[in-house]
């Protein structure tokens, strides 16, 4: 069924990345986003291992690298600013703690949108409020009143996916909180920050504060983390989130008070629990999920973007290989992705545990097993070349 009509919900990373590959495989793609436009800023996200090959195959390597933060590395410091540890972007072949491809989430979203907007229908300021599927398609009702029919519907609408709740059930059945809260927002670079990420970790409370460079040297990205095992965050109550951050960061030294002084002026504030999404299956009939909506590994894994990019490549490829039959295409997509997701989610749990509970009497890790896990998390998925499938090639804006 060439020209399959596919609706994708969400315009962060997984959504436009999937739109790229679906369009190249011959589908007619619509992407709906409830926000009025692309969301700027956000946390720094990374591409490591096999995800870098996906970017290359998209024809976007040059565009992505041009938008990177150009972070040279990271310093952890004590309360007086003295350097304790240093990590460089070139460590581990560019796949270390500070990746060679590090980019603000909003900047990567913009690269993907610019690459696809001429061949994909984008609908901003609207959302799916109802759907009914049958053997031949999915009837979708939008909040704005439109009713349209699609062959397939894909949810790429993030950790708090409304499409997942609509089709698979309440969020509580799938979200696993890992006991940590993260916050990000941009601040004026009044701290003399160069091209290095600087982080202070309080050894007594497992709290941390950091400053990350961004492309605009006049600005920096503030990063906070604090443990909170049983906290429920209302992701719609921004003022409540800011109050919570001030409360939990009270008394933390280093540059924390100066960074918090800019909280009320932040245009891009974000706070949420570090969480993973665990599902037995990522599809139901003609509806499927991708990215954080299906398998969030948590920001502490450093892998959410990589999973979204790899998942988009495989989902579009397997659907086209199955001649757009959802049962076969979704099953093959999941078979490819599941072990890769499992490895990255384990990394996320290990990293979160080490930061949320520092100094505990934990056993020394089996380094051989840990290195094998890291390798699976970086490269533990095969990328078929799909040489026999239709491929319109990268767009003119995406050629590098």
SULUR-V392980 format. One record per pair of residues at least 24 apart in sequence whose ideal C-beta (glycine too) atoms are under 7 Angstrom apart, sorted by sequence separation. I is the first residue (numbers start at 1). J is the second residue. If there is no record, write none. Layout:
i:I j:J
i:I j:J
This chain:
i:2 j:26
i:74 j:98
i:274 j:298
i:3 j:28
i:7 j:32
i:44 j:69
i:73 j:98
i:224 j:249
i:274 j:299
i:290 j:315
i:245 j:271
i:274 j:300
i:311 j:337
i:347 j:373
i:11 j:38
i:71 j:98
i:193 j:220
i:242 j:269
i:346 j:373
i:347 j:374
i:189 j:217
i:189 j:218
i:191 j:220
i:188 j:218
i:189 j:219
i:241 j:271
i:310 j:340
i:343 j:373
i:347 j:377
i:71 j:102
i:188 j:219
i:189 j:220
i:238 j:269
i:187 j:219
i:68 j:101
i:69 j:102
i:186 j:219
i:187 j:220
i:343 j:376
i:344 j:377
i:68 j:102
i:69 j:103
i:307 j:341
i:343 j:377
i:68 j:103
i:69 j:104
i:127 j:162
i:128 j:163
i:131 j:166
i:186 j:221
i:187 j:222
i:65 j:101
i:67 j:103
i:64 j:101
i:184 j:221
i:185 j:222
i:222 j:259
i:235 j:272
i:307 j:344
i:343 j:380
i:20 j:58
i:184 j:222
i:233 j:271
i:64 j:103
i:184 j:223
i:233 j:272
i:67 j:107
i:209 j:249
i:233 j:273
i:286 j:326
i:340 j:380
i:67 j:108
i:183 j:224
i:285 j:326
i:303 j:344
i:339 j:380
i:340 j:381
i:207 j:249
i:231 j:273
i:288 j:330
i:182 j:225
i:209 j:252
i:301 j:344
i:64 j:108
i:67 j:111
i:181 j:225
i:297 j:341
i:301 j:345
i:303 j:347
i:337 j:381
i:180 j:225
i:181 j:226
i:207 j:252
i:209 j:254
i:336 j:381
i:49 j:95
i:209 j:255
i:295 j:341
i:301 j:347
i:48 j:95
i:64 j:111
i:180 j:227
i:181 j:228
i:209 j:256
i:283 j:330
i:297 j:344
i:301 j:348
i:63 j:111
i:179 j:227
i:297 j:345
i:300 j:348
i:52 j:101
i:179 j:228
i:179 j:229
i:181 j:231
i:202 j:252
i:209 j:259
i:298 j:348
i:301 j:351
i:48 j:99
i:60 j:111
i:297 j:348
i:300 j:351
i:47 j:99
i:181 j:233
i:282 j:334
i:300 j:352
i:46 j:99
i:47 j:101
i:200 j:254
i:298 j:352
i:46 j:101
i:60 j:115
i:300 j:355
i:46 j:102
i:44 j:102
i:45 j:103
i:44 j:103
i:44 j:104
i:45 j:105
i:42 j:104
i:43 j:105
i:183 j:245
i:41 j:104
i:42 j:105
i:45 j:108
i:42 j:106
i:191 j:255
i:41 j:106
i:321 j:386
i:40 j:106
i:39 j:106
i:317 j:384
i:38 j:106
i:321 j:389
i:276 j:345
i:317 j:386
i:320 j:389
i:313 j:383
i:320 j:390
i:38 j:109
i:310 j:381
i:38 j:110
i:187 j:259
i:276 j:348
i:317 j:389
i:188 j:262
i:303 j:377
i:38 j:113
i:160 j:235
i:187 j:262
i:185 j:263
i:274 j:352
i:186 j:266
i:185 j:266
i:186 j:268
i:185 j:268
i:185 j:269
i:185 j:270
i:184 j:270
i:37 j:124
i:183 j:270
i:36 j:124
i:183 j:271
i:31 j:120
i:35 j:124
i:36 j:125
i:181 j:271
i:182 j:272
i:29 j:120
i:30 j:121
i:31 j:122
i:32 j:123
i:33 j:124
i:13 j:105
i:20 j:112
i:29 j:121
i:34 j:126
i:181 j:273
i:182 j:274
i:12 j:105
i:16 j:109
i:23 j:116
i:30 j:123
i:34 j:127
i:181 j:274
i:32 j:126
i:180 j:274
i:13 j:108
i:17 j:112
i:20 j:115
i:32 j:127
i:13 j:109
i:16 j:112
i:20 j:116
i:23 j:119
i:32 j:128
i:177 j:273
i:178 j:274
i:12 j:109
i:16 j:113
i:19 j:116
i:23 j:120
i:178 j:275
i:11 j:109
i:177 j:275
i:178 j:276
i:13 j:112
i:98 j:197
i:176 j:275
i:16 j:116
i:175 j:275
i:176 j:276
i:19 j:120
i:11 j:113
i:175 j:277
i:176 j:278
i:174 j:277
i:174 j:278
i:174 j:279
i:104 j:214
i:11 j:122
i:159 j:275
i:168 j:284
i:167 j:284
i:182 j:299
i:159 j:277
i:9 j:128
i:167 j:287
i:178 j:298
i:180 j:300
i:75 j:196
i:77 j:198
i:79 j:200
i:74 j:196
i:72 j:195
i:73 j:196
i:74 j:197
i:75 j:198
i:76 j:199
i:77 j:200
i:71 j:195
i:72 j:196
i:70 j:195
i:71 j:196
i:74 j:199
i:76 j:201
i:164 j:289
i:71 j:197
i:161 j:289
i:164 j:293
i:227 j:356
i:163 j:293
i:225 j:355
i:161 j:293
i:7 j:140
i:153 j:286
i:159 j:292
i:152 j:286
i:153 j:287
i:154 j:288
i:155 j:289
i:156 j:290
i:158 j:292
i:151 j:286
i:156 j:291
i:158 j:293
i:18 j:154
i:154 j:290
i:157 j:293
i:156 j:293
i:159 j:296
i:18 j:156
i:155 j:293
i:15 j:156
i:43 j:184
i:71 j:212
i:14 j:156
i:42 j:184
i:71 j:213
i:7 j:150
i:6 j:150
i:69 j:213
i:5 j:150
i:6 j:151
i:10 j:155
i:41 j:186
i:69 j:214
i:5 j:151
i:6 j:152
i:7 j:153
i:8 j:154
i:9 j:155
i:10 j:156
i:12 j:158
i:69 j:215
i:4 j:151
i:9 j:156
i:10 j:157
i:4 j:152
i:6 j:154
i:8 j:156
i:9 j:157
i:10 j:158
i:67 j:215
i:138 j:286
i:137 j:286
i:138 j:287
i:206 j:355
i:1 j:151
i:206 j:356
i:206 j:357
i:133 j:285
i:206 j:358
i:133 j:286
i:9 j:163
i:133 j:287
i:203 j:358
i:203 j:359
i:44 j:212
i:178 j:349
i:180 j:352
i:81 j:254
i:151 j:324
i:179 j:352
i:79 j:253
i:152 j:326
i:178 j:352
i:79 j:254
i:180 j:355
i:180 j:356
i:44 j:221
i:179 j:356
i:108 j:305
i:42 j:268
i:41 j:268
i:40 j:268
i:42 j:270
i:51 j:305
i:55 j:309
i:51 j:306
i:54 j:309
i:43 j:299
i:46 j:302
i:54 j:310
i:49 j:306
i:47 j:305
i:48 j:306
i:51 j:309
i:45 j:304
i:46 j:305
i:47 j:306
i:51 j:310
i:54 j:313
i:45 j:305
i:50 j:310
i:47 j:309
i:18 j:290
i:14 j:290
i:119 j:395
i:14 j:291
i:118 j:395
i:13 j:291
i:115 j:395
i:115 j:397
i:95 j:378
i:114 j:397
i:115 j:398
i:17 j:308
i:21 j:312
i:25 j:316
i:13 j:305
i:17 j:309
i:21 j:313
i:14 j:308
i:18 j:312
i:22 j:316
i:26 j:320
i:13 j:308
i:17 j:312
i:21 j:316
i:25 j:320
i:21 j:317
i:14 j:311
i:18 j:315
i:14 j:312
i:18 j:316
i:4 j:324
i:1 j:323
i:1 j:324
i:50 j:378
i:49 j:378
i:50 j:379
i:54 j:383
i:48 j:378
i:49 j:379
i:53 j:383
i:50 j:381
i:50 j:383
i:59 j:394
i:63 j:398
i:58 j:394
i:63 j:400
i:60 j:398
i:62 j:400
i:59 j:398
i:61 j:400
i:58 j:398
i:59 j:399
i:60 j:400
i:59 j:400
i:25 j:389
i:26 j:390
i:25 j:390
i:25 j:391
i:24 j:391
i:24 j:392
i:23 j:392
i:24 j:393
